[in-house]
């Protein structure tokens, strides 16, 4: 009895879209959420730079049109003193972005130093760093900023950003420490340690590249927290009410009872600016999560579902 022959055809990779480093390099930008978040964040950074130059009026200059609605002269209306709200929103963008980005950078640097180091080192040093992070974890950030602002009299944006950044890093440090503990026993780390690589090189060239996405996600979270903290402090009158930011606009709108007067244009633009910035940062964070976790990536193959291995029809 003759056995049936089997036709063995070699499988050739698709020549149209060969896998390559360039394709993997731009996979993050192919994510719609990440790209949208980056565009929104880039637009806010641009307005933070050019806002005072493109503002049609001096935000503190008084005018004759008091509590006037949106018009051709004042697109976002005016305040009780005739001040242009559009100019206040544009000028205030710089203060909000400065506090958010500076606080995010300071907190991220401290979180990396304490979290990664305490997760990799063993013994007394690692325990001391972990205990120090736990101590800062229970410090109320907003209360500390209020106390410092009351002592200094009129804290500027840089001072508030440094205080927020110096106290907002423990949560990120805990996350990075947990991730480092799971990576310190990997084969490539053990191999680097066995070949005599110094500790700083293992931390900088072996562990940090594998923690980049986590660090970026924690940076975005810290920026969101810092922006909301800055706006909350300005709204309750802690920061200088003469320095314009979105919280200052809401402070004057609330103190002059804009809602009771029906002056919706006084607080809606600043609220929308906060909401859009928060949405952009949240979308960027979602994009980072999907880029790191393959289970969260949307499958583009028709008929496939997330969580199952996609099968391409012949």
Phi, psi and omega in degrees: 000124182277137178280143180292140180279147180245125180277113181260111180252124180296140179272121181253135179296150181297117183285348184286319183230074180290143177292141181202171182290325181296323179292319178290329183294324183258016179294327180295318180288343177286344177285125183296322180293315180296318181294318178296317178297319179294321179296317179295315179296320178297322178295320179292321177297321178297314179292331176294328180280313187259000184305308180297337181276326183265356178296130184292335182223167169289125184297339180261356182287135180270152180225182182272338181274105185261129180047050180266143180288176179303138180211183180293329180278323181232099187297324180255014180082188182230168180266190180289346177255007181080016180280144182282122184286326178300318178295322178295321179293316181294315180291324181289345179297324181297317181295316182295314182291325178297313180295316182297312184288317180295315178297321178296319180293314181297314181294322180292318178298315179294322179295321178293316181298313184279318185290309182291319181294315180292333178282331182271317182284145177246163177092209188292320183298313179297321180291323179294315179297320178294319178294323178295321177295323178293326178295313179291341182294331184263003179281124177288117187293309184297320179296321179295320179294320178298318179295314181295320179294323178291328179287317182283343180094297181216089183287136179275179183296321182295321179296315179297320179296318180293322179293316179296315180294325181285347181241356184257011185269341187299321180298316178295324179296322179295319179295315180293326178295318178296319178293322180293322178299328178280343182260340188291344178256012177290160186298319184290329177288319177296322179294319178294322178292322181291330179278002176086021178293139178293161184298318182296328180285323177295318179293318186278329187246347180249318185267313184300318177301329179276354178250008186299315182294321178294319179296318179297319179295318179292327176296316179297317178299319180292323178297317178300313180297317182294319179297313179295323178294317179297317180293320178296319179295320177291326181292324179271003173086017180286309178283168183297127181283352176272343177269117191281131165208178186295326177294324177295320177300315179293328178297311180290326178295320179287321182291332179262010176055054180295324180294320179292331178277353183078015180274071183295332182291348182283327184243342181293315180300316179294321177296320177293322177299319178294316183294318181292319178296317177298322177295317179297317178292323178293319177297320177297320178294319177297321178296322177295319179298317180291328179289325181281315185261110181297335181291339180270352181286138178283136181270126184271358181282130181298137177084354180269153179239152180293135180102345178247155179287119182292140179244120180277123179294146180282000000 
